[in-house]
Amino acid sequence: MAFWVPLVLASFNPVVLASDLIPLLQDFVNSNPEVQATTLSTLSIAWASVGFFFLIFDFVLTPFKSPYEYEADVYMKAWEQLNHDQLPAKV
């Protein structure tokens, strides 16, 4: 989303996007070291928080099977048991 919103606002024109960003980057470079450090730490904390959120989201939700996967597993096990004699021999 952080990638697409600026691109959509710039009408998918990278020249417009770059021309909007150049003054902001020049202001950042010309600012004093304290402002630069604050900006970098804010950006780092923001990226770390979003990354941490997705990491926890991934670890918490990944181990659980969806009900559809569980039902599919039950159905396939039952089908294999019913059709065990009809299955070809494994090579």
PDB file of N, CA, C and O in Angstrom:
ATOM      1  N   MET A   1       0.825  -1.181   0.000  1.00  0.00           N
ATOM      2  CA  MET A   1       0.000   0.000   0.000  1.00  0.00           C
ATOM      3  C   MET A   1       0.880   1.259   0.000  1.00  0.00           C
ATOM      4  O   MET A   1       0.580   2.241  -0.679  1.00  0.00           O
ATOM      5  N   ALA A   2       1.948   1.207   0.760  1.00  0.00           N
ATOM      6  CA  ALA A   2       2.845   2.357   0.804  1.00  0.00           C
ATOM      7  C   ALA A   2       3.526   2.550  -0.546  1.00  0.00           C
ATOM      8  O   ALA A   2       4.027   3.637  -0.834  1.00  0.00           O
ATOM      9  N   PHE A   3       3.550   1.531  -1.359  1.00  0.00           N
ATOM     10  CA  PHE A   3       4.131   1.647  -2.689  1.00  0.00           C
ATOM     11  C   PHE A   3       3.117   2.176  -3.691  1.00  0.00           C
ATOM     12  O   PHE A   3       3.444   3.022  -4.525  1.00  0.00           O
ATOM     13  N   TRP A   4       1.874   1.674  -3.610  1.00  0.00           N
ATOM     14  CA  TRP A   4       0.877   1.998  -4.628  1.00  0.00           C
ATOM     15  C   TRP A   4       0.244   3.375  -4.453  1.00  0.00           C
ATOM     16  O   TRP A   4      -0.043   4.039  -5.449  1.00  0.00           O
ATOM     17  N   VAL A   5       0.019   3.819  -3.230  1.00  0.00           N
ATOM     18  CA  VAL A   5      -0.671   5.097  -3.028  1.00  0.00           C
ATOM     19  C   VAL A   5       0.100   6.264  -3.656  1.00  0.00           C
ATOM     20  O   VAL A   5      -0.503   7.045  -4.391  1.00  0.00           O
ATOM     21  N   PRO A   6       1.400   6.417  -3.401  1.00  0.00           N
ATOM     22  CA  PRO A   6       2.106   7.527  -4.071  1.00  0.00           C
ATOM     23  C   PRO A   6       2.132   7.382  -5.588  1.00  0.00           C
ATOM     24  O   PRO A   6       2.066   8.370  -6.319  1.00  0.00           O
ATOM     25  N   LEU A   7       2.229   6.130  -6.056  1.00  0.00           N
ATOM     26  CA  LEU A   7       2.253   5.913  -7.494  1.00  0.00           C
ATOM     27  C   LEU A   7       0.916   6.275  -8.132  1.00  0.00           C
ATOM     28  O   LEU A   7       0.890   6.846  -9.223  1.00  0.00           O
ATOM     29  N   VAL A   8      -0.184   5.956  -7.475  1.00  0.00           N
ATOM     30  CA  VAL A   8      -1.511   6.318  -7.990  1.00  0.00           C
ATOM     31  C   VAL A   8      -1.694   7.834  -7.938  1.00  0.00           C
ATOM     32  O   VAL A   8      -2.217   8.428  -8.881  1.00  0.00           O
ATOM     33  N   LEU A   9      -1.266   8.460  -6.841  1.00  0.00           N
ATOM     34  CA  LEU A   9      -1.394   9.908  -6.737  1.00  0.00           C
ATOM     35  C   LEU A   9      -0.556  10.633  -7.792  1.00  0.00           C
ATOM     36  O   LEU A   9      -0.903  11.738  -8.211  1.00  0.00           O
ATOM     37  N   ALA A  10       0.537  10.018  -8.216  1.00  0.00           N
ATOM     38  CA  ALA A  10       1.372  10.598  -9.270  1.00  0.00           C
ATOM     39  C   ALA A  10       0.904  10.157 -10.649  1.00  0.00           C
ATOM     40  O   ALA A  10       1.600  10.385 -11.639  1.00  0.00           O
ATOM     41  N   SER A  11      -0.248   9.538 -10.727  1.00  0.00           N
ATOM     42  CA  SER A  11      -0.826   9.054 -11.997  1.00  0.00           C
ATOM     43  C   SER A  11       0.119   8.094 -12.713  1.00  0.00           C
ATOM     44  O   SER A  11       0.223   8.128 -13.939  1.00  0.00           O
ATOM     45  N   PHE A  12       0.793   7.256 -11.973  1.00  0.00           N
ATOM     46  CA  PHE A  12       1.717   6.243 -12.482  1.00  0.00           C
ATOM     47  C   PHE A  12       2.839   6.863 -13.323  1.00  0.00           C
ATOM     48  O   PHE A  12       3.383   6.216 -14.218  1.00  0.00           O
ATOM     49  N   ASN A  13       3.174   8.103 -13.033  1.00  0.00           N
ATOM     50  CA  ASN A  13       4.236   8.788 -13.751  1.00  0.00           C
ATOM     51  C   ASN A  13       5.438   8.944 -12.817  1.00  0.00           C
ATOM     52  O   ASN A  13       5.391   9.751 -11.889  1.00  0.00           O
ATOM     53  N   PRO A  14       6.505   8.191 -13.044  1.00  0.00           N
ATOM     54  CA  PRO A  14       7.653   8.259 -12.135  1.00  0.00           C
ATOM     55  C   PRO A  14       8.342   9.621 -12.145  1.00  0.00           C
ATOM     56  O   PRO A  14       8.981   9.991 -11.160  1.00  0.00           O
ATOM     57  N   VAL A  15       8.225  10.375 -13.242  1.00  0.00           N
ATOM     58  CA  VAL A  15       8.836  11.705 -13.294  1.00  0.00           C
ATOM     59  C   VAL A  15       8.139  12.636 -12.310  1.00  0.00           C
ATOM     60  O   VAL A  15       8.792  13.402 -11.602  1.00  0.00           O
ATOM     61  N   VAL A  16       6.812  12.567 -12.267  1.00  0.00           N
ATOM     62  CA  VAL A  16       6.055  13.387 -11.315  1.00  0.00           C
ATOM     63  C   VAL A  16       6.403  12.973  -9.896  1.00  0.00           C
ATOM     64  O   VAL A  16       6.576  13.820  -9.019  1.00  0.00           O
ATOM     65  N   LEU A  17       6.507  11.656  -9.668  1.00  0.00           N
ATOM     66  CA  LEU A  17       6.851  11.150  -8.342  1.00  0.00           C
ATOM     67  C   LEU A  17       8.234  11.640  -7.915  1.00  0.00           C
ATOM     68  O   LEU A  17       8.419  12.077  -6.779  1.00  0.00           O
ATOM     69  N   ALA A  18       9.197  11.566  -8.822  1.00  0.00           N
ATOM     70  CA  ALA A  18      10.557  12.012  -8.498  1.00  0.00           C
ATOM     71  C   ALA A  18      10.603  13.523  -8.287  1.00  0.00           C
ATOM     72  O   ALA A  18      11.292  14.004  -7.387  1.00  0.00           O
ATOM     73  N   SER A  19       9.878  14.268  -9.104  1.00  0.00           N
ATOM     74  CA  SER A  19       9.915  15.727  -8.948  1.00  0.00           C
ATOM     75  C   SER A  19       9.242  16.162  -7.648  1.00  0.00           C
ATOM     76  O   SER A  19       9.565  17.224  -7.114  1.00  0.00           O
ATOM     77  N   ASP A  20       8.309  15.356  -7.131  1.00  0.00           N
ATOM     78  CA  ASP A  20       7.714  15.655  -5.830  1.00  0.00           C
ATOM     79  C   ASP A  20       8.661  15.300  -4.680  1.00  0.00           C
ATOM     80  O   ASP A  20       8.660  15.956  -3.638  1.00  0.00           O
ATOM     81  N   LEU A  21       9.463  14.260  -4.880  1.00  0.00           N
ATOM     82  CA  LEU A  21      10.349  13.800  -3.806  1.00  0.00           C
ATOM     83  C   LEU A  21      11.661  14.577  -3.711  1.00  0.00           C
ATOM     84  O   LEU A  21      12.234  14.682  -2.627  1.00  0.00           O
ATOM     85  N   ILE A  22      12.139  15.115  -4.815  1.00  0.00           N
ATOM     86  CA  ILE A  22      13.442  15.798  -4.810  1.00  0.00           C
ATOM     87  C   ILE A  22      13.485  16.967  -3.828  1.00  0.00           C
ATOM     88  O   ILE A  22      14.461  17.073  -3.085  1.00  0.00           O
ATOM     89  N   PRO A  23      12.482  17.854  -3.779  1.00  0.00           N
ATOM     90  CA  PRO A  23      12.549  18.936  -2.773  1.00  0.00           C
ATOM     91  C   PRO A  23      12.534  18.403  -1.338  1.00  0.00           C
ATOM     92  O   PRO A  23      13.200  18.960  -0.465  1.00  0.00           O
ATOM     93  N   LEU A  24      11.785  17.339  -1.091  1.00  0.00           N
ATOM     94  CA  LEU A  24      11.771  16.767   0.261  1.00  0.00           C
ATOM     95  C   LEU A  24      13.137  16.200   0.634  1.00  0.00           C
ATOM     96  O   LEU A  24      13.599  16.372   1.762  1.00  0.00           O
ATOM     97  N   LEU A  25      13.778  15.525  -0.313  1.00  0.00           N
ATOM     98  CA  LEU A  25      15.110  14.976  -0.040  1.00  0.00           C
ATOM     99  C   LEU A  25      16.146  16.086   0.129  1.00  0.00           C
ATOM    100  O   LEU A  25      17.047  15.969   0.960  1.00  0.00           O
ATOM    101  N   GLN A  26      16.026  17.164  -0.653  1.00  0.00           N
ATOM    102  CA  GLN A  26      16.948  18.291  -0.490  1.00  0.00           C
ATOM    103  C   GLN A  26      16.776  18.958   0.869  1.00  0.00           C
ATOM    104  O   GLN A  26      17.758  19.341   1.506  1.00  0.00           O
ATOM    105  N   ASP A  27      15.530  19.095   1.313  1.00  0.00           N
ATOM    106  CA  ASP A  27      15.281  19.658   2.647  1.00  0.00           C
ATOM    107  C   ASP A  27      15.877  18.762   3.732  1.00  0.00           C
ATOM    108  O   ASP A  27      16.419  19.253   4.723  1.00  0.00           O
ATOM    109  N   PHE A  28      15.773  17.444   3.538  1.00  0.00           N
ATOM    110  CA  PHE A  28      16.338  16.509   4.512  1.00  0.00           C
ATOM    111  C   PHE A  28      17.862  16.643   4.563  1.00  0.00           C
ATOM    112  O   PHE A  28      18.447  16.688   5.646  1.00  0.00           O
ATOM    113  N   VAL A  29      18.494  16.705   3.407  1.00  0.00           N
ATOM    114  CA  VAL A  29      19.961  16.809   3.348  1.00  0.00           C
ATOM    115  C   VAL A  29      20.436  18.139   3.928  1.00  0.00           C
ATOM    116  O   VAL A  29      21.480  18.188   4.578  1.00  0.00           O
ATOM    117  N   ASN A  30      19.690  19.211   3.703  1.00  0.00           N
ATOM    118  CA  ASN A  30      20.102  20.535   4.180  1.00  0.00           C
ATOM    119  C   ASN A  30      19.740  20.790   5.649  1.00  0.00           C
ATOM    120  O   ASN A  30      20.150  21.802   6.217  1.00  0.00           O
ATOM    121  N   SER A  31      18.995  19.899   6.254  1.00  0.00           N
ATOM    122  CA  SER A  31      18.604  20.113   7.651  1.00  0.00           C
ATOM    123  C   SER A  31      19.771  19.778   8.581  1.00  0.00           C
ATOM    124  O   SER A  31      20.769  19.189   8.165  1.00  0.00           O
ATOM    125  N   ASN A  32      19.620  20.167   9.845  1.00  0.00           N
ATOM    126  CA  ASN A  32      20.708  19.917  10.796  1.00  0.00           C
ATOM    127  C   ASN A  32      20.734  18.432  11.192  1.00  0.00           C
ATOM    128  O   ASN A  32      19.740  17.734  10.993  1.00  0.00           O
ATOM    129  N   PRO A  33      21.837  17.942  11.739  1.00  0.00           N
ATOM    130  CA  PRO A  33      21.990  16.521  12.070  1.00  0.00           C
ATOM    131  C   PRO A  33      20.940  16.008  13.054  1.00  0.00           C
ATOM    132  O   PRO A  33      20.551  14.842  12.994  1.00  0.00           O
ATOM    133  N   GLU A  34      20.482  16.871  13.953  1.00  0.00           N
ATOM    134  CA  GLU A  34      19.478  16.422  14.923  1.00  0.00           C
ATOM    135  C   GLU A  34      18.164  16.077  14.224  1.00  0.00           C
ATOM    136  O   GLU A  34      17.531  15.073  14.550  1.00  0.00           O
ATOM    137  N   VAL A  35      17.761  16.895  13.275  1.00  0.00           N
ATOM    138  CA  VAL A  35      16.530  16.640  12.520  1.00  0.00           C
ATOM    139  C   VAL A  35      16.700  15.379  11.661  1.00  0.00           C
ATOM    140  O   VAL A  35      15.775  14.574  11.545  1.00  0.00           O
ATOM    141  N   GLN A  36      17.862  15.214  11.072  1.00  0.00           N
ATOM    142  CA  GLN A  36      18.123  14.015  10.265  1.00  0.00           C
ATOM    143  C   GLN A  36      18.051  12.757  11.131  1.00  0.00           C
ATOM    144  O   GLN A  36      17.451  11.758  10.734  1.00  0.00           O
ATOM    145  N   ALA A  37      18.666  12.812  12.313  1.00  0.00           N
ATOM    146  CA  ALA A  37      18.650  11.656  13.207  1.00  0.00           C
ATOM    147  C   ALA A  37      17.228  11.332  13.664  1.00  0.00           C
ATOM    148  O   ALA A  37      16.842  10.165  13.737  1.00  0.00           O
ATOM    149  N   THR A  38      16.457  12.370  13.971  1.00  0.00           N
ATOM    150  CA  THR A  38      15.068  12.151  14.392  1.00  0.00           C
ATOM    151  C   THR A  38      14.248  11.544  13.261  1.00  0.00           C
ATOM    152  O   THR A  38      13.454  10.630  13.486  1.00  0.00           O
ATOM    153  N   THR A  39      14.437  12.045  12.058  1.00  0.00           N
ATOM    154  CA  THR A  39      13.696  11.520  10.905  1.00  0.00           C
ATOM    155  C   THR A  39      14.062  10.063  10.645  1.00  0.00           C
ATOM    156  O   THR A  39      13.182   9.232  10.422  1.00  0.00           O
ATOM    157  N   LEU A  40      15.354   9.750  10.671  1.00  0.00           N
ATOM    158  CA  LEU A  40      15.780   8.371  10.427  1.00  0.00           C
ATOM    159  C   LEU A  40      15.296   7.425  11.521  1.00  0.00           C
ATOM    160  O   LEU A  40      14.884   6.300  11.236  1.00  0.00           O
ATOM    161  N   SER A  41      15.344   7.877  12.767  1.00  0.00           N
ATOM    162  CA  SER A  41      14.875   6.997  13.842  1.00  0.00           C
ATOM    163  C   SER A  41      13.365   6.796  13.754  1.00  0.00           C
ATOM    164  O   SER A  41      12.869   5.706  14.038  1.00  0.00           O
ATOM    165  N   THR A  42      12.629   7.840  13.364  1.00  0.00           N
ATOM    166  CA  THR A  42      11.180   7.701  13.204  1.00  0.00           C
ATOM    167  C   THR A  42      10.851   6.715  12.089  1.00  0.00           C
ATOM    168  O   THR A  42       9.983   5.857  12.246  1.00  0.00           O
ATOM    169  N   LEU A  43      11.550   6.842  10.963  1.00  0.00           N
ATOM    170  CA  LEU A  43      11.322   5.908   9.860  1.00  0.00           C
ATOM    171  C   LEU A  43      11.707   4.477  10.251  1.00  0.00           C
ATOM    172  O   LEU A  43      11.010   3.527   9.896  1.00  0.00           O
ATOM    173  N   SER A  44      12.810   4.326  10.978  1.00  0.00           N
ATOM    174  CA  SER A  44      13.234   2.987  11.416  1.00  0.00           C
ATOM    175  C   SER A  44      12.218   2.371  12.362  1.00  0.00           C
ATOM    176  O   SER A  44      11.880   1.194  12.236  1.00  0.00           O
ATOM    177  N   ILE A  45      11.735   3.158  13.304  1.00  0.00           N
ATOM    178  CA  ILE A  45      10.731   2.650  14.249  1.00  0.00           C
ATOM    179  C   ILE A  45       9.444   2.285  13.518  1.00  0.00           C
ATOM    180  O   ILE A  45       8.809   1.282  13.843  1.00  0.00           O
ATOM    181  N   ALA A  46       9.054   3.097  12.528  1.00  0.00           N
ATOM    182  CA  ALA A  46       7.839   2.807  11.772  1.00  0.00           C
ATOM    183  C   ALA A  46       7.987   1.505  10.997  1.00  0.00           C
ATOM    184  O   ALA A  46       7.084   0.669  11.019  1.00  0.00           O
ATOM    185  N   TRP A  47       9.117   1.321  10.311  1.00  0.00           N
ATOM    186  CA  TRP A  47       9.329   0.080   9.560  1.00  0.00           C
ATOM    187  C   TRP A  47       9.424  -1.119  10.498  1.00  0.00           C
ATOM    188  O   TRP A  47       8.897  -2.187  10.188  1.00  0.00           O
ATOM    189  N   ALA A  48      10.084  -0.959  11.631  1.00  0.00           N
ATOM    190  CA  ALA A  48      10.204  -2.067  12.584  1.00  0.00           C
ATOM    191  C   ALA A  48       8.840  -2.444  13.152  1.00  0.00           C
ATOM    192  O   ALA A  48       8.551  -3.627  13.333  1.00  0.00           O
ATOM    193  N   SER A  49       7.996  -1.446  13.435  1.00  0.00           N
ATOM    194  CA  SER A  49       6.675  -1.767  13.989  1.00  0.00           C
ATOM    195  C   SER A  49       5.809  -2.495  12.973  1.00  0.00           C
ATOM    196  O   SER A  49       5.122  -3.458  13.314  1.00  0.00           O
ATOM    197  N   VAL A  50       5.840  -2.038  11.726  1.00  0.00           N
ATOM    198  CA  VAL A  50       5.045  -2.718  10.699  1.00  0.00           C
ATOM    199  C   VAL A  50       5.590  -4.132  10.476  1.00  0.00           C
ATOM    200  O   VAL A  50       4.818  -5.084  10.364  1.00  0.00           O
ATOM    201  N   GLY A  51       6.908  -4.267  10.414  1.00  0.00           N
ATOM    202  CA  GLY A  51       7.505  -5.597  10.245  1.00  0.00           C
ATOM    203  C   GLY A  51       7.197  -6.515  11.413  1.00  0.00           C
ATOM    204  O   GLY A  51       6.917  -7.697  11.217  1.00  0.00           O
ATOM    205  N   PHE A  52       7.245  -5.984  12.621  1.00  0.00           N
ATOM    206  CA  PHE A  52       6.931  -6.781  13.810  1.00  0.00           C
ATOM    207  C   PHE A  52       5.468  -7.217  13.787  1.00  0.00           C
ATOM    208  O   PHE A  52       5.152  -8.352  14.145  1.00  0.00           O
ATOM    209  N   PHE A  53       4.579  -6.324  13.369  1.00  0.00           N
ATOM    210  CA  PHE A  53       3.163  -6.666  13.277  1.00  0.00           C
ATOM    211  C   PHE A  53       2.953  -7.832  12.311  1.00  0.00           C
ATOM    212  O   PHE A  53       2.233  -8.779  12.627  1.00  0.00           O
ATOM    213  N   PHE A  54       3.586  -7.764  11.126  1.00  0.00           N
ATOM    214  CA  PHE A  54       3.421  -8.839  10.156  1.00  0.00           C
ATOM    215  C   PHE A  54       4.092 -10.121  10.622  1.00  0.00           C
ATOM    216  O   PHE A  54       3.604 -11.211  10.325  1.00  0.00           O
ATOM    217  N   LEU A  55       5.200 -10.016  11.345  1.00  0.00           N
ATOM    218  CA  LEU A  55       5.865 -11.204  11.873  1.00  0.00           C
ATOM    219  C   LEU A  55       4.980 -11.919  12.878  1.00  0.00           C
ATOM    220  O   LEU A  55       4.813 -13.136  12.802  1.00  0.00           O
ATOM    221  N   ILE A  56       4.411 -11.175  13.817  1.00  0.00           N
ATOM    222  CA  ILE A  56       3.512 -11.778  14.802  1.00  0.00           C
ATOM    223  C   ILE A  56       2.270 -12.325  14.120  1.00  0.00           C
ATOM    224  O   ILE A  56       1.817 -13.423  14.439  1.00  0.00           O
ATOM    225  N   PHE A  57       1.720 -11.566  13.183  1.00  0.00           N
ATOM    226  CA  PHE A  57       0.543 -12.008  12.438  1.00  0.00           C
ATOM    227  C   PHE A  57       0.834 -13.331  11.734  1.00  0.00           C
ATOM    228  O   PHE A  57      -0.005 -14.232  11.728  1.00  0.00           O
ATOM    229  N   ASP A  58       2.027 -13.447  11.141  1.00  0.00           N
ATOM    230  CA  ASP A  58       2.402 -14.663  10.427  1.00  0.00           C
ATOM    231  C   ASP A  58       2.583 -15.832  11.381  1.00  0.00           C
ATOM    232  O   ASP A  58       2.108 -16.932  11.096  1.00  0.00           O
ATOM    233  N   PHE A  59       3.264 -15.622  12.513  1.00  0.00           N
ATOM    234  CA  PHE A  59       3.502 -16.709  13.450  1.00  0.00           C
ATOM    235  C   PHE A  59       2.231 -17.160  14.159  1.00  0.00           C
ATOM    236  O   PHE A  59       2.081 -18.340  14.476  1.00  0.00           O
ATOM    237  N   VAL A  60       1.325 -16.237  14.405  1.00  0.00           N
ATOM    238  CA  VAL A  60       0.114 -16.591  15.134  1.00  0.00           C
ATOM    239  C   VAL A  60      -0.881 -17.300  14.228  1.00  0.00           C
ATOM    240  O   VAL A  60      -1.496 -18.283  14.642  1.00  0.00           O
ATOM    241  N   LEU A  61      -1.049 -16.826  13.014  1.00  0.00           N
ATOM    242  CA  LEU A  61      -2.086 -17.377  12.156  1.00  0.00           C
ATOM    243  C   LEU A  61      -1.628 -18.532  11.270  1.00  0.00           C
ATOM    244  O   LEU A  61      -2.463 -19.326  10.836  1.00  0.00           O
ATOM    245  N   THR A  62      -0.346 -18.650  10.990  1.00  0.00           N
ATOM    246  CA  THR A  62       0.117 -19.696  10.089  1.00  0.00           C
ATOM    247  C   THR A  62      -0.068 -21.108  10.636  1.00  0.00           C
ATOM    248  O   THR A  62      -0.462 -21.986   9.869  1.00  0.00           O
ATOM    249  N   PRO A  63       0.193 -21.381  11.918  1.00  0.00           N
ATOM    250  CA  PRO A  63       0.088 -22.772  12.373  1.00  0.00           C
ATOM    251  C   PRO A  63      -1.337 -23.340  12.322  1.00  0.00           C
ATOM    252  O   PRO A  63      -1.499 -24.560  12.300  1.00  0.00           O
ATOM    253  N   PHE A  64      -2.345 -22.512  12.304  1.00  0.00           N
ATOM    254  CA  PHE A  64      -3.704 -23.012  12.348  1.00  0.00           C
ATOM    255  C   PHE A  64      -4.203 -23.302  10.943  1.00  0.00           C
ATOM    256  O   PHE A  64      -4.035 -22.502  10.023  1.00  0.00           O
ATOM    257  N   LYS A  65      -4.822 -24.468  10.804  1.00  0.00           N
ATOM    258  CA  LYS A  65      -5.416 -24.817   9.524  1.00  0.00           C
ATOM    259  C   LYS A  65      -6.780 -24.173   9.423  1.00  0.00           C
ATOM    260  O   LYS A  65      -7.489 -24.012  10.416  1.00  0.00           O
ATOM    261  N   SER A  66      -7.129 -23.813   8.217  1.00  0.00           N
ATOM    262  CA  SER A  66      -8.467 -23.283   8.017  1.00  0.00           C
ATOM    263  C   SER A  66      -9.459 -24.449   8.097  1.00  0.00           C
ATOM    264  O   SER A  66      -9.072 -25.597   7.878  1.00  0.00           O
ATOM    265  N   PRO A  67     -10.704 -24.180   8.399  1.00  0.00           N
ATOM    266  CA  PRO A  67     -11.705 -25.257   8.440  1.00  0.00           C
ATOM    267  C   PRO A  67     -11.835 -25.965   7.099  1.00  0.00           C
ATOM    268  O   PRO A  67     -12.158 -27.152   7.054  1.00  0.00           O
ATOM    269  N   TYR A  68     -11.588 -25.257   6.018  1.00  0.00           N
ATOM    270  CA  TYR A  68     -11.686 -25.881   4.698  1.00  0.00           C
ATOM    271  C   TYR A  68     -10.567 -26.900   4.490  1.00  0.00           C
ATOM    272  O   TYR A  68     -10.802 -27.971   3.930  1.00  0.00           O
ATOM    273  N   GLU A  69      -9.351 -26.575   4.939  1.00  0.00           N
ATOM    274  CA  GLU A  69      -8.253 -27.531   4.833  1.00  0.00           C
ATOM    275  C   GLU A  69      -8.530 -28.768   5.674  1.00  0.00           C
ATOM    276  O   GLU A  69      -8.277 -29.891   5.238  1.00  0.00           O
ATOM    277  N   TYR A  70      -9.049 -28.562   6.879  1.00  0.00           N
ATOM    278  CA  TYR A  70      -9.356 -29.688   7.764  1.00  0.00           C
ATOM    279  C   TYR A  70     -10.414 -30.593   7.120  1.00  0.00           C
ATOM    280  O   TYR A  70     -10.266 -31.815   7.113  1.00  0.00           O
ATOM    281  N   GLU A  71     -11.470 -29.995   6.585  1.00  0.00           N
ATOM    282  CA  GLU A  71     -12.525 -30.788   5.950  1.00  0.00           C
ATOM    283  C   GLU A  71     -11.992 -31.522   4.724  1.00  0.00           C
ATOM    284  O   GLU A  71     -12.370 -32.667   4.476  1.00  0.00           O
ATOM    285  N   ALA A  72     -11.130 -30.882   3.966  1.00  0.00           N
ATOM    286  CA  ALA A  72     -10.542 -31.540   2.797  1.00  0.00           C
ATOM    287  C   ALA A  72      -9.676 -32.715   3.222  1.00  0.00           C
ATOM    288  O   ALA A  72      -9.711 -33.764   2.578  1.00  0.00           O
ATOM    289  N   ASP A  73      -8.897 -32.565   4.293  1.00  0.00           N
ATOM    290  CA  ASP A  73      -8.072 -33.673   4.790  1.00  0.00           C
ATOM    291  C   ASP A  73      -8.934 -34.840   5.253  1.00  0.00           C
ATOM    292  O   ASP A  73      -8.628 -35.993   4.953  1.00  0.00           O
ATOM    293  N   VAL A  74     -10.008 -34.551   5.981  1.00  0.00           N
ATOM    294  CA  VAL A  74     -10.900 -35.605   6.464  1.00  0.00           C
ATOM    295  C   VAL A  74     -11.535 -36.330   5.278  1.00  0.00           C
ATOM    296  O   VAL A  74     -11.612 -37.558   5.257  1.00  0.00           O
ATOM    297  N   TYR A  75     -11.985 -35.557   4.295  1.00  0.00           N
ATOM    298  CA  TYR A  75     -12.628 -36.154   3.116  1.00  0.00           C
ATOM    299  C   TYR A  75     -11.639 -37.030   2.356  1.00  0.00           C
ATOM    300  O   TYR A  75     -11.983 -38.139   1.947  1.00  0.00           O
ATOM    301  N   MET A  76     -10.401 -36.537   2.161  1.00  0.00           N
ATOM    302  CA  MET A  76      -9.412 -37.321   1.405  1.00  0.00           C
ATOM    303  C   MET A  76      -9.004 -38.586   2.147  1.00  0.00           C
ATOM    304  O   MET A  76      -8.795 -39.626   1.522  1.00  0.00           O
ATOM    305  N   LYS A  77      -8.887 -38.514   3.477  1.00  0.00           N
ATOM    306  CA  LYS A  77      -8.562 -39.729   4.240  1.00  0.00           C
ATOM    307  C   LYS A  77      -9.686 -40.748   4.140  1.00  0.00           C
ATOM    308  O   LYS A  77      -9.434 -41.942   3.984  1.00  0.00           O
ATOM    309  N   ALA A  78     -10.922 -40.280   4.229  1.00  0.00           N
ATOM    310  CA  ALA A  78     -12.068 -41.190   4.104  1.00  0.00           C
ATOM    311  C   ALA A  78     -12.108 -41.775   2.696  1.00  0.00           C
ATOM    312  O   ALA A  78     -12.384 -42.964   2.536  1.00  0.00           O
ATOM    313  N   TRP A  79     -11.838 -40.968   1.679  1.00  0.00           N
ATOM    314  CA  TRP A  79     -11.851 -41.458   0.301  1.00  0.00           C
ATOM    315  C   TRP A  79     -10.763 -42.504   0.102  1.00  0.00           C
ATOM    316  O   TRP A  79     -10.993 -43.522  -0.550  1.00  0.00           O
ATOM    317  N   GLU A  80      -9.557 -42.256   0.670  1.00  0.00           N
ATOM    318  CA  GLU A  80      -8.466 -43.218   0.536  1.00  0.00           C
ATOM    319  C   GLU A  80      -8.804 -44.533   1.229  1.00  0.00           C
ATOM    320  O   GLU A  80      -8.467 -45.603   0.721  1.00  0.00           O
ATOM    321  N   GLN A  81      -9.463 -44.466   2.377  1.00  0.00           N
ATOM    322  CA  GLN A  81      -9.830 -45.692   3.078  1.00  0.00           C
ATOM    323  C   GLN A  81     -10.885 -46.481   2.304  1.00  0.00           C
ATOM    324  O   GLN A  81     -10.826 -47.709   2.248  1.00  0.00           O
ATOM    325  N   LEU A  82     -11.840 -45.784   1.713  1.00  0.00           N
ATOM    326  CA  LEU A  82     -12.877 -46.464   0.937  1.00  0.00           C
ATOM    327  C   LEU A  82     -12.330 -47.047  -0.359  1.00  0.00           C
ATOM    328  O   LEU A  82     -12.762 -48.116  -0.790  1.00  0.00           O
ATOM    329  N   ASN A  83     -11.399 -46.364  -0.972  1.00  0.00           N
ATOM    330  CA  ASN A  83     -10.879 -46.783  -2.280  1.00  0.00           C
ATOM    331  C   ASN A  83      -9.482 -47.381  -2.185  1.00  0.00           C
ATOM    332  O   ASN A  83      -8.730 -47.358  -3.159  1.00  0.00           O
ATOM    333  N   HIS A  84      -9.134 -47.910  -1.035  1.00  0.00           N
ATOM    334  CA  HIS A  84      -7.783 -48.434  -0.833  1.00  0.00           C
ATOM    335  C   HIS A  84      -7.470 -49.573  -1.803  1.00  0.00           C
ATOM    336  O   HIS A  84      -6.361 -49.653  -2.330  1.00  0.00           O
ATOM    337  N   ASP A  85      -8.422 -50.431  -2.034  1.00  0.00           N
ATOM    338  CA  ASP A  85      -8.172 -51.584  -2.916  1.00  0.00           C
ATOM    339  C   ASP A  85      -8.087 -51.175  -4.381  1.00  0.00           C
ATOM    340  O   ASP A  85      -7.464 -51.868  -5.185  1.00  0.00           O
ATOM    341  N   GLN A  86      -8.700 -50.072  -4.723  1.00  0.00           N
ATOM    342  CA  GLN A  86      -8.733 -49.659  -6.122  1.00  0.00           C
ATOM    343  C   GLN A  86      -7.524 -48.807  -6.535  1.00  0.00           C
ATOM    344  O   GLN A  86      -7.308 -48.568  -7.723  1.00  0.00           O
ATOM    345  N   LEU A  87      -6.737 -48.351  -5.551  1.00  0.00           N
ATOM    346  CA  LEU A  87      -5.594 -47.499  -5.860  1.00  0.00           C
ATOM    347  C   LEU A  87      -4.495 -48.332  -6.515  1.00  0.00           C
ATOM    348  O   LEU A  87      -4.285 -49.480  -6.125  1.00  0.00           O
ATOM    349  N   PRO A  88      -3.790 -47.777  -7.504  1.00  0.00           N
ATOM    350  CA  PRO A  88      -2.672 -48.514  -8.125  1.00  0.00           C
ATOM    351  C   PRO A  88      -1.536 -48.685  -7.121  1.00  0.00           C
ATOM    352  O   PRO A  88      -1.362 -47.878  -6.208  1.00  0.00           O
ATOM    353  N   ALA A  89      -0.777 -49.743  -7.312  1.00  0.00           N
ATOM    354  CA  ALA A  89       0.357 -50.005  -6.418  1.00  0.00           C
ATOM    355  C   ALA A  89       1.421 -48.933  -6.617  1.00  0.00           C
ATOM    356  O   ALA A  89       1.668 -48.472  -7.731  1.00  0.00           O
ATOM    357  N   LYS A  90       2.041 -48.551  -5.506  1.00  0.00           N
ATOM    358  CA  LYS A  90       3.100 -47.539  -5.601  1.00  0.00           C
ATOM    359  C   LYS A  90       4.332 -48.152  -6.235  1.00  0.00           C
ATOM    360  O   LYS A  90       4.672 -49.307  -5.981  1.00  0.00           O
ATOM    361  N   VAL A  91       4.997 -47.357  -7.066  1.00  0.00           N
ATOM    362  CA  VAL A  91       6.180 -47.850  -7.763  1.00  0.00           C
ATOM    363  C   VAL A  91       7.405 -47.582  -6.954  1.00  0.00           C
ATOM    364  O   VAL A  91       8.510 -47.925  -7.374  1.00  0.00           O
TER     365      VAL A  91
END
